[in-house]
């Protein structure tokens, strides 16, 4: 069997991208939870990423990141984005139901963004064989 061509591999799978996912994921969770320790605990419980892994990547001390860790990190980040988008969609739907003025263009863009996030999550899951 021939080796896959490099252009078919995920070009975004770099240590820099992994560090960015870790930093953004932690920032979102800290905002939601209120402190770093609680956020790291939530990330570990929800996604199986240890606090050491997250902090090592966030502080850009890691020299490499294996494919499995990168996939879990990206999936965790996308899941967090998906949950946030669904919460915003719920707020918009509640506003519509209570006759509040809703910016329909914003609602449509959020719906498109949620669909894009879902598609990316599905792609990561299919590559990981889940």
N, C-alpha and C positions, 0 to 999 in steps of 0.2 A: 504494500500500500504506500503510495507516495505521501510525502509530508505535505501538510497544508501550506498554501502560500501565505506569506506573512500579511498580505493585505486583507486576508479574511479573519485575522486575529483582531481582537478588540484593541484598537490603537490607543484608547484612553486608559488602558490598564498600565498605569505608571505609579511609582511610589508617590509622586506628587499628587496624582488624582486620589490615591488612597488616603493620603494625609488630609486632603481637602474634604473628602467624605467624612473622615473621622472628626475633623474640627467642626464642620457644619452640623453633623449629627449631634455632637456634644453641645454645641451652642443652642440648638433647637430644644434639646431636652433640658438644659439648664434653665432656659427661659420658661419652660413649662413647669419644671419641678422646683426651681428656686435656688438650688445649690449643686455644685459639681458632684459631691459624693452620692447624693440621691439620684442624679442624672446617670452617673456611671452604673449604679446599681440597677436602674430601670433598663438601661441598654443591655446589661448582662442578662437580666431576667428575660427580656423580650426577644433578644436576638442572639444570645450566646457569645457575645463579644466581651472578652474580659476587660476590666478596667485598665490593666497594664497594656493590652494591645491598643486600646483606643488612645490612651495618653501617649504611648510611644509613637504612634503615628501622628497624633495631633501636634506633638512637640517636634516633629520632623527628625526624630532620632533614628527611625528605621531606615535601613539600607535597602531592604527588599520586602516584598509582600507577595505571598504565594497566591495562586489563582483562587483557591478556595476561600481564603480570608478576604481577598478583594471582592469576590462575588457576594459573600455574606455582608460585607460592609456596604457595598453598593445597594444591595437589596434592603438593608436596614434603613439606609438614607431614603431610598425611594418609598419605602413603607411609611416612614415618618412624613414625607411630603404628601403622600396619598391621604393619610389620616388628617393632615392639616387642610388639604383641599376639600375633603368630605365635610369637615366641620364648617368651613366657609360656605359650602353649598347648602348645608342645613340652615345656616343663618340667613342666607338669601331666600331660601324657600319659606322660612318662617316669616321673613319680612313681606314676601309676596302674599302669604296667607292672611296677614294682618293689615293688608292694604297700605303698607309703607311703600314709599317710592323706591324702586329698585332700578339701578343702572343695568339695562338689559345687555348692553355691549360687554360690560364687566362680567355679568353672569355667563354670557356665551363664551368669553375667553377663559373663564375659570373651568367651564365644562370641557373645553378643548384641552386645557392643561391637564385636567384630571384624566382624560382619555389618553393623553400622551404618557403620563406617569404610569397608568395601568399597562400600556403597551410595553414600556421599558421594563416594568416588573416582570411581565410575562416572558420577555426576551431573556432576562437574566435567569429566570427560573428554568426556561427550556435549555439554556446553555449549561446550567448546573445539573440538569437531569432530574429535576424535582417534579 
